[in-house]
């Protein structure tokens, strides 16, 4: 499995450490899951926007076909 090094300010690292500890998780697991959640959320928002555009333009597309 590939790895990735990230740089954090002291304040960011303290916040990460505190949040991970509050959830009883390692900083690595917490950061990994946060990145994956951000990726999934971006994909979800893109798909919702695409669906909205398709629905909004369905009548126009029908007439142009």
N, CA, C and O atoms as CSV, one atom per row, in Angstrom:
chain,resi,resn,atom,element,x,y,z
A,1,UNK,N,N,0.847,-1.167,0.000
A,1,UNK,CA,C,0.000,0.000,0.000
A,1,UNK,C,C,0.897,1.236,0.000
A,1,UNK,O,O,1.895,1.289,0.719
A,2,UNK,N,N,0.536,2.218,-0.803
A,2,UNK,CA,C,1.315,3.447,-0.897
A,2,UNK,C,C,1.090,4.320,0.328
A,2,UNK,O,O,0.057,4.232,0.992
A,3,UNK,N,N,2.074,5.164,0.614
A,3,UNK,CA,C,1.979,6.072,1.751
A,3,UNK,C,C,2.036,7.512,1.278
A,3,UNK,O,O,2.335,7.793,0.118
A,4,UNK,N,N,1.744,8.414,2.194
A,4,UNK,CA,C,1.730,9.838,1.895
A,4,UNK,C,C,2.177,10.589,3.142
A,4,UNK,O,O,1.662,10.355,4.235
A,5,UNK,N,N,3.127,11.484,2.974
A,5,UNK,CA,C,3.554,12.328,4.087
A,5,UNK,C,C,2.824,13.649,4.005
A,5,UNK,O,O,2.749,14.261,2.940
A,6,UNK,N,N,2.289,14.088,5.124
A,6,UNK,CA,C,1.584,15.361,5.190
A,6,UNK,C,C,2.284,16.272,6.171
A,6,UNK,O,O,2.853,15.816,7.163
A,7,UNK,N,N,2.242,17.561,5.891
A,7,UNK,CA,C,2.828,18.556,6.786
A,7,UNK,C,C,1.701,19.342,7.455
A,7,UNK,O,O,0.766,19.788,6.790
A,8,UNK,N,N,1.796,19.507,8.763
A,8,UNK,CA,C,0.823,20.257,9.529
A,8,UNK,C,C,1.551,21.303,10.366
A,8,UNK,O,O,2.686,21.095,10.795
A,9,UNK,N,N,0.886,22.422,10.589
A,9,UNK,CA,C,1.426,23.392,11.548
A,9,UNK,C,C,1.306,22.761,12.936
A,9,UNK,O,O,0.608,21.762,13.110
A,10,UNK,N,N,1.982,23.342,13.911
A,10,UNK,CA,C,1.882,22.807,15.274
A,10,UNK,C,C,0.441,22.814,15.757
A,10,UNK,O,O,-0.011,21.868,16.402
A,11,UNK,N,N,-0.282,23.890,15.440
A,11,UNK,CA,C,-1.676,24.004,15.865
A,11,UNK,C,C,-2.551,22.953,15.192
A,11,UNK,O,O,-3.410,22.349,15.834
A,12,UNK,N,N,-2.332,22.738,13.903
A,12,UNK,CA,C,-3.106,21.723,13.177
A,12,UNK,C,C,-2.822,20.332,13.718
A,12,UNK,O,O,-3.736,19.524,13.883
A,13,UNK,N,N,-1.557,20.057,13.993
A,13,UNK,CA,C,-1.191,18.739,14.509
A,13,UNK,C,C,-1.786,18.522,15.895
A,13,UNK,O,O,-2.253,17.426,16.209
A,14,UNK,N,N,-1.771,19.564,16.724
A,14,UNK,CA,C,-2.397,19.452,18.047
A,14,UNK,C,C,-3.887,19.161,17.919
A,14,UNK,O,O,-4.423,18.324,18.645
A,15,UNK,N,N,-4.561,19.852,16.992
A,15,UNK,CA,C,-5.995,19.631,16.788
A,15,UNK,C,C,-6.254,18.218,16.289
A,15,UNK,O,O,-7.196,17.565,16.738
A,16,UNK,N,N,-5.432,17.742,15.372
A,16,UNK,CA,C,-5.569,16.374,14.865
A,16,UNK,C,C,-5.365,15.366,15.995
A,16,UNK,O,O,-6.142,14.424,16.148
A,17,UNK,N,N,-4.332,15.572,16.768
A,17,UNK,CA,C,-4.041,14.665,17.885
A,17,UNK,C,C,-5.200,14.640,18.879
A,17,UNK,O,O,-5.626,13.574,19.323
A,18,UNK,N,N,-5.703,15.825,19.223
A,18,UNK,CA,C,-6.809,15.907,20.181
A,18,UNK,C,C,-8.071,15.235,19.659
A,18,UNK,O,O,-8.736,14.492,20.381
A,19,UNK,N,N,-8.392,15.502,18.406
A,19,UNK,CA,C,-9.620,14.934,17.832
A,19,UNK,C,C,-9.529,13.420,17.718
A,19,UNK,O,O,-10.476,12.707,18.048
A,20,UNK,N,N,-8.381,12.931,17.247
A,20,UNK,CA,C,-8.196,11.480,17.133
A,20,UNK,C,C,-8.280,10.831,18.515
A,20,UNK,O,O,-8.913,9.788,18.679
A,21,UNK,N,N,-7.649,11.443,19.491
A,21,UNK,CA,C,-7.680,10.888,20.852
A,21,UNK,C,C,-9.100,10.880,21.411
A,21,UNK,O,O,-9.506,9.936,22.089
A,22,UNK,N,N,-9.846,11.941,21.121
A,22,UNK,CA,C,-11.225,12.020,21.611
A,22,UNK,C,C,-12.079,10.899,21.047
A,22,UNK,O,O,-13.039,10.464,21.683
A,23,UNK,N,N,-11.733,10.431,19.857
A,23,UNK,CA,C,-12.473,9.332,19.233
A,23,UNK,C,C,-11.826,7.979,19.488
A,23,UNK,O,O,-12.310,6.953,19.011
A,24,UNK,N,N,-10.722,7.979,20.248
A,24,UNK,CA,C,-10.042,6.725,20.558
A,24,UNK,C,C,-9.384,6.093,19.345
A,24,UNK,O,O,-9.321,4.869,19.226
A,25,UNK,N,N,-8.894,6.936,18.448
A,25,UNK,CA,C,-8.298,6.432,17.201
A,25,UNK,C,C,-6.894,6.999,17.046
A,25,UNK,O,O,-6.528,7.982,17.690
A,26,UNK,N,N,-6.125,6.365,16.187
A,26,UNK,CA,C,-4.803,6.898,15.885
A,26,UNK,C,C,-4.949,8.117,14.972
A,26,UNK,O,O,-5.957,8.273,14.281
A,27,UNK,N,N,-3.932,8.971,14.980
A,27,UNK,CA,C,-3.963,10.123,14.081
A,27,UNK,C,C,-3.977,9.658,12.626
A,27,UNK,O,O,-4.656,10.253,11.790
A,28,UNK,N,N,-3.236,8.604,12.325
A,28,UNK,CA,C,-3.183,8.085,10.959
A,28,UNK,C,C,-4.551,7.606,10.500
A,28,UNK,O,O,-4.983,7.935,9.395
A,29,UNK,N,N,-5.230,6.839,11.325
A,29,UNK,CA,C,-6.557,6.331,10.959
A,29,UNK,C,C,-7.546,7.482,10.820
A,29,UNK,O,O,-8.357,7.500,9.894
A,30,UNK,N,N,-7.479,8.442,11.740
A,30,UNK,CA,C,-8.386,9.585,11.679
A,30,UNK,C,C,-8.156,10.388,10.405
A,30,UNK,O,O,-9.110,10.732,9.705
A,31,UNK,N,N,-6.886,10.692,10.098
A,31,UNK,CA,C,-6.566,11.475,8.899
A,31,UNK,C,C,-6.964,10.714,7.630
A,31,UNK,O,O,-7.507,11.307,6.698
A,32,UNK,N,N,-6.698,9.418,7.592
A,32,UNK,CA,C,-7.071,8.599,6.435
A,32,UNK,C,C,-8.570,8.675,6.184
A,32,UNK,O,O,-9.012,8.936,5.066
A,33,UNK,N,N,-9.346,8.442,7.240
A,33,UNK,CA,C,-10.797,8.443,7.096
A,33,UNK,C,C,-11.329,9.821,6.722
A,33,UNK,O,O,-12.310,9.926,5.986
A,34,UNK,N,N,-10.693,10.879,7.221
A,34,UNK,CA,C,-11.115,12.241,6.880
A,34,UNK,C,C,-10.882,12.521,5.395
A,34,UNK,O,O,-11.722,13.145,4.746
A,35,UNK,N,N,-9.772,12.076,4.860
A,35,UNK,CA,C,-9.487,12.266,3.435
A,35,UNK,C,C,-10.478,11.473,2.582
A,35,UNK,O,O,-11.013,11.997,1.605
A,36,UNK,N,N,-10.721,10.233,2.941
A,36,UNK,CA,C,-11.663,9.408,2.191
A,36,UNK,C,C,-13.063,10.015,2.249
A,36,UNK,O,O,-13.772,10.022,1.243
A,37,UNK,N,N,-13.468,10.520,3.402
A,37,UNK,CA,C,-14.787,11.157,3.532
A,37,UNK,C,C,-14.873,12.391,2.634
A,37,UNK,O,O,-15.906,12.626,2.007
A,38,UNK,N,N,-13.804,13.176,2.565
A,38,UNK,CA,C,-13.800,14.356,1.701
A,38,UNK,C,C,-13.907,13.964,0.228
A,38,UNK,O,O,-14.619,14.615,-0.537
A,39,UNK,N,N,-13.214,12.922,-0.166
A,39,UNK,CA,C,-13.291,12.435,-1.551
A,39,UNK,C,C,-14.713,11.976,-1.862
A,39,UNK,O,O,-15.272,12.324,-2.902
A,40,UNK,N,N,-15.290,11.198,-0.961
A,40,UNK,CA,C,-16.643,10.686,-1.183
A,40,UNK,C,C,-17.665,11.817,-1.229
A,40,UNK,O,O,-18.592,11.783,-2.038
A,41,UNK,N,N,-17.504,12.811,-0.371
A,41,UNK,CA,C,-18.433,13.942,-0.355
A,41,UNK,C,C,-18.332,14.737,-1.657
A,41,UNK,O,O,-19.348,15.175,-2.197
A,42,UNK,N,N,-17.123,14.922,-2.156
A,42,UNK,CA,C,-16.952,15.634,-3.422
A,42,UNK,C,C,-17.648,14.876,-4.545
A,42,UNK,O,O,-18.339,15.479,-5.366
A,43,UNK,N,N,-17.474,13.576,-4.586
A,43,UNK,CA,C,-18.127,12.756,-5.610
A,43,UNK,C,C,-19.645,12.832,-5.484
A,43,UNK,O,O,-20.347,12.929,-6.491
A,44,UNK,N,N,-20.149,12.788,-4.272
A,44,UNK,CA,C,-21.596,12.866,-4.050
A,44,UNK,C,C,-22.144,14.207,-4.529
A,44,UNK,O,O,-23.178,14.253,-5.196
A,45,UNK,N,N,-21.462,15.288,-4.195
A,45,UNK,CA,C,-21.923,16.611,-4.621
A,45,UNK,C,C,-21.890,16.751,-6.139
A,45,UNK,O,O,-22.801,17.330,-6.730
A,46,UNK,N,N,-20.834,16.219,-6.776
A,46,UNK,CA,C,-20.749,16.261,-8.228
A,46,UNK,C,C,-21.904,15.496,-8.848
A,46,UNK,O,O,-22.545,15.979,-9.780
A,47,UNK,N,N,-22.171,14.307,-8.335
A,47,UNK,CA,C,-23.257,13.487,-8.882
A,47,UNK,C,C,-24.613,14.156,-8.690
A,47,UNK,O,O,-25.464,14.091,-9.577
A,48,UNK,N,N,-24.823,14.798,-7.541
A,48,UNK,CA,C,-26.076,15.515,-7.316
A,48,UNK,C,C,-26.226,16.673,-8.298
A,48,UNK,O,O,-27.311,16.896,-8.834
A,49,UNK,N,N,-25.149,17.405,-8.534
A,49,UNK,CA,C,-25.195,18.529,-9.465
A,49,UNK,C,C,-25.473,18.039,-10.882
A,49,UNK,O,O,-26.271,18.642,-11.600
A,50,UNK,N,N,-24.828,16.961,-11.286
A,50,UNK,CA,C,-25.049,16.411,-12.623
A,50,UNK,C,C,-26.499,15.957,-12.779
A,50,UNK,O,O,-27.114,16.195,-13.818
A,51,UNK,N,N,-27.039,15.312,-11.765
A,51,UNK,CA,C,-28.428,14.862,-11.815
A,51,UNK,C,C,-29.378,16.060,-11.919
A,51,UNK,O,O,-30.351,16.022,-12.672
A,52,UNK,N,N,-29.094,17.105,-11.170
A,52,UNK,CA,C,-29.923,18.314,-11.220
A,52,UNK,C,C,-29.907,18.930,-12.621
A,52,UNK,O,O,-30.955,19.307,-13.146
A,53,UNK,N,N,-28.735,19.030,-13.217
A,53,UNK,CA,C,-28.618,19.605,-14.561
A,53,UNK,C,C,-29.377,18.747,-15.569
A,53,UNK,O,O,-30.078,19.274,-16.433
A,54,UNK,N,N,-29.241,17.445,-15.462
A,54,UNK,CA,C,-29.952,16.556,-16.387
A,54,UNK,C,C,-31.465,16.702,-16.250
A,54,UNK,O,O,-32.178,16.747,-17.252
A,55,UNK,N,N,-31.952,16.777,-15.019
A,55,UNK,CA,C,-33.391,16.947,-14.809
A,55,UNK,C,C,-33.858,18.303,-15.309
A,55,UNK,O,O,-34.906,18.405,-15.947
A,56,UNK,N,N,-33.085,19.348,-15.020
A,56,UNK,CA,C,-33.473,20.698,-15.408
A,56,UNK,C,C,-33.484,20.878,-16.920
A,56,UNK,O,O,-34.269,21.665,-17.447
A,57,UNK,N,N,-32.623,20.158,-17.614
A,57,UNK,CA,C,-32.544,20.323,-19.066
A,57,UNK,C,C,-33.233,19.200,-19.829
A,57,UNK,O,O,-33.111,19.131,-21.052
A,58,UNK,N,N,-33.949,18.326,-19.146
A,58,UNK,CA,C,-34.567,17.162,-19.800
A,58,UNK,C,C,-35.540,17.584,-20.897
A,58,UNK,O,O,-35.520,17.015,-21.988
A,59,UNK,N,N,-36.386,18.568,-20.624
A,59,UNK,CA,C,-37.364,19.009,-21.623
A,59,UNK,C,C,-36.668,19.595,-22.843
A,59,UNK,O,O,-37.035,19.281,-23.975
A,60,UNK,N,N,-35.685,20.430,-22.628
A,60,UNK,CA,C,-34.942,21.008,-23.748
A,60,UNK,C,C,-34.255,19.919,-24.551
A,60,UNK,O,O,-34.291,19.938,-25.782
A,61,UNK,N,N,-33.628,18.967,-23.867
A,61,UNK,CA,C,-32.961,17.877,-24.573
A,61,UNK,C,C,-33.954,17.043,-25.366
A,61,UNK,O,O,-33.635,16.588,-26.464
A,62,UNK,N,N,-35.157,16.835,-24.830
A,62,UNK,CA,C,-36.179,16.068,-25.529
A,62,UNK,C,C,-36.565,16.794,-26.822
A,62,UNK,O,O,-36.694,16.170,-27.876
A,63,UNK,N,N,-36.751,18.131,-26.731
A,63,UNK,CA,C,-37.137,18.893,-27.918
A,63,UNK,C,C,-36.043,18.971,-28.951
A,63,UNK,O,O,-36.328,19.058,-30.145
A,64,UNK,N,N,-34.796,18.943,-28.519
A,64,UNK,CA,C,-33.674,19.028,-29.444
A,64,UNK,C,C,-33.353,17.693,-30.093
A,64,UNK,O,O,-32.664,17.654,-31.112
A,65,UNK,N,N,-33.832,16.616,-29.531
A,65,UNK,CA,C,-33.499,15.290,-30.057
A,65,UNK,C,C,-34.220,14.989,-31.350
A,65,UNK,O,O,-34.045,13.911,-31.919
